[in-house]
Structures are given as C-alpha cells and as structure tokens.
Amino acid sequence: MKTFPARSRRTAHAVVGGTLLLSLTATACVGGETSSNRPSAKLSDKDIPAFTFALYSQPPGYDKATSTQPVTTGSFMSLVTEPLERTSPTGTFTPALAEKVTQPDPKSIVYQLRSGLKFSNGAPLTAEDVAWSITHTGTPPAQTSTSVQGFKSAKVTGDLEVTVKLKAAVPGSRARLASTVLVQEKKFALANKSKLGTSDAIPVGTGPYKITSASASGVTLVRQSAYWGTMPKAKKINIEVIPDDNSAQLAMRSGEIDLRQLTNVKAAPQWRAVPGTTVYSGPSTALNFLTMDVTKAPFDDVHVRRAIAHTVDVPGLIKGAWGGEATRHRGFVPAQNVARVAGGKNNAQKFLDTLPTYDFDLKKAKTQLSRSKHADGFSTTIKYLDSMPATKVLALSLQQNLKTLGVDAQVKSTTLNAWSADFFQHKLTGLNLAFGFTASTYDPSSMLGQVVGKENIGPQKLNIANFTTPEVEMALPIVRSAGPNAPRWKASQTLLTQIAEQAPYVPLPSEKFVMAMGKGFASSTGKITTEDYFNGSWALNLRATQAQ
C-alpha cells in the first residue's frame, strides 16, 4: 500500500498502533482531574488539517476480532469499522449503527439498524453484514470471543434487524457487545478471508475515516466526505509508534505529535510542564496482577505462591514505579466492580477489607517458603513489558526480594505483541506481570468470573493461572449468570476468598489513566475517558483551540 513519508525524529519508530495494553474490553471510569499550563482557550469549529497520535505498541493486525491485542487494534479501527453502540463511564449507551436496541427477554438482544448507511466503498450496510460481524467477534477462535460471554448466535430477523441469542442470561451482555463488536463488510471479509486484518486486507467499514496507507512508517486515516454522522474535525489522523515516553515527550515539545497516552505515569509532572499541553488524568479501574500457573511446579505449592506474594513491595512500588500515581486494591478486583451485587460500594469494600492480605514482609515470605516443597529455593523467570517502565521496576524489585529467599529469578524483556500472543495461546510461563486488564462491565461476571474455573482455561480465555477449586466450581456459574443480587454476591465472595487464600493471582496497584494533548487542541468534553480512548470518541470530540 502507499505510504507517507516518516517524520525526522531522534529515535527510530516502528509500525503503528497501540493503546493502554491488551485489555479485554475497556469500560473503566476515569474522573475529571485535568491540568494544563496553557492560558484559557476557547474551542474552534474549524477543521483540523492533520493530527498526529503517538502510540507505543504495534498492533498485530487491523481486524479487532482476530488481533492478539483487540483493544489496541480497536482504538483506531473503531474510527473505520464502527460499533453498534458506544458506552459511557456511567453505563449509558449512545446509538451508533443501531438506532434502537431492545432486550425482549434475558437471552435476546435485538438491534434495529439505521437506514441508508453505506460502507466506505459505497456498498450499503445490511443486516447480514452486522450479523456476520457479531458472529465473527463472538465465536472462537476470535480473540474477542471470551469477552462476549454466553454468545450463541446472531441472525437477521428483519430488513434492518439483527437478533442476538445467548446461551444463558449473562449480566452485561449488551455492554460487552457494544464495547467489543466493530461492524465490517461481510463480502470483503469473506473474499479476503486468508489475509483479513493484514495491511493488504484492511476491513471495510462505515466509519468517519478510512485508512489510505499502512506500512512500517505508520498509518494514515483520512476523513470520509460521505460519512453518515457528525463529521469529525480532523481531516487526517497520522498514527505513529513511539515506544518510550521520553522520546514522545520530546516530540510533543517540538510539535511533532499531538496526543499521547502515558506509559510512564511517574513522568506526568514533566508532561504538565510541556508548554501548551493539557494533561487529562483520572483514576482507572485497570487491573494489574502477578500470576502463577498453579498446575506447574513450583507454583503448584500454595506456600510458594504466598511466599512470593509477601515479596511484593506495594508501598515502595507505588512510589518508585508510579510516582504515587497509583492506587492499591484490597482483593483481586476493586470495590466498584462488585458494588452492584454487594448492595453498594461501601458494603463491597467492607468485605474486601476482611480478606487475607500479603503485606511486604520478607520474614513471613521465608516462613511460607520453609513450609513448601521448595524450601531451598528454585529458579524462575520474570518478563516485563519493554513499553511499560513500571513493569521493569516491579520485575527488578521482585528479583531482588526473591533472591533473599534463595530464589533465582531471571528478568527478561518482552514486547507487548509477544506477551499478548503467549497470553492468548495460553503459553505463559514463570512469574507473569499482567497489566492493563479492565472489566467490560461493573459486574462480577466480568474479570472475577473469567479468571478462575475450568471453563475459563484454554486459548483465548482468561484463567492464565489454571486455577480452580471445588468451591470455585460451585460459585462460578452463579456469578456468571443473571439473577438475584444476594446469591451472586455470596458466590462472588467465595471467588474473592479463594483467590486471596490460594494466591494464584496477587493484586498489584492500578496506575492512573493519563493522556497528554498538545498545544492548540482540546477535547470538547473537557476530558478523555478510557471509553473515549478505546471506542474512538477521542477523535470525535477533538477540537482546535483559540487562545483568549
């Protein structure tokens, strides 16, 4: 495909892409904490000739359903292939390709599509395209299939109507479909089945942009003049990869880039000092955790897992890895993720505060290891993500602390793409640092109901610890099914307790979600939430500014 010339830069950059991490489906609330060193400015309605979005990771493809980084791919492909609906931090829905959505019964979702919509190639959008796209997204081996829990079928039930059937009444199914499915033309997809999602067969969509070039130099998205909706202001969006924040900051200072999500939130004060830059920041419900495969030695011994948990210096890491821009959680998920069934966030937090915890204590770590079958120590590996500075700090801290126990932990760097591929193929080994996972709904069925139990073990599934117990198997179906809150909360407590006691996963702090936007631009909403970032709303809300 045709490419655009790469800009000169101090550091060489690879192909494009990138978002927060490999998250599942992102529906996390970000508050309105925003700072700027620019004078007050007013928004302009004028078109923006070009806008450059600097990302830190290369997506392995352009088809969200088959990408090993579905959210990474979806962050910009949602501007090309649109969702049926968009979600907000409060759980509300905004119509997109579907102008009306109903749920006639707990196992059915009916989409009434807008009329007269066309793909970028001029072909009309049909219900058949939508049904195929949903099936393509929700059926294995699609990487996104684990996010669309309980999916059974998607069929055309009217001229512009598609009905989704679920195997069971799964909580939050509508939100999962809204945040996961991107609609593309079925005819093009089938004609290019063997190479769909590569730069030679980029899915065709109805979105406000189409990709005119994709190569090792980057990606160019150009605005569609025939777009059905409100036209975004940027005529062209250039997407480039800058792996590290330092190089990205230099590029923003020189005006070469206009938007960046910080991978090193510790450096947020430095970004706030960039002339004219606005930093959008707020708490994130991203889940970070240390995980071990409980079916393989030495991690099949609970005392080994507990010993390792006691070597995680959470207070030190919050300061050293994140510069204080992170929050510690009591339990595998934060209170808001189970508040709906717990009768409120306060009730949820009261229970989480009763769970067993593993404070940083090397003496307790040694005691736990002495009770294991590996009292003399063992060897393992810890991989950190080269694009996430905090993971390297964490890996080196663990290595040093484990050394005092006689554990030889080799620290190795890996790329997000390589880690993601191993994750989705269920091939992770050693001690694993899992970063950037987010719940698709504020319901225990999302994340908590996906990381334990036999049914969640295997490729494209999330139980990478291969963890289950009889108690888990009894509670999991209740958590994952719609029903009264009381039994679902009781079952959720069982899962949280089993994770805390058995330590297949060790919760790590959640860093803030931080975006930096350069001089001359702003978001019309005054914020950039994780939903905005992942579903493309950041581009729809983009405006030029005029200094007052």
PyMOL commands that set and color helices and strands:
alter all, ss='L'
color gray80, all
select helices_A, chain A and resi 70-77+127-138+143-146+173-180+186-191+245-253+265-272+302-309+314-320+335-337+339-342+345-352+362-370+389-403+416-424+454-456+470-480+485-502+530-535+537-540
alter helices_A, ss='H'
color red, helices_A
select strands_A, chain A and resi 34-36+41-44+51-55+85-87+93-95+98-105+108-113+151-158+161-166+209-215+218-223+236-241+259-261+278-282+287-291+326-327+379-385+408-414+431-437+505-508+510-511+513-517+521-523+542-547
alter strands_A, ss='S'
color yellow, strands_A
deselect
rebuild
show_as cartoon
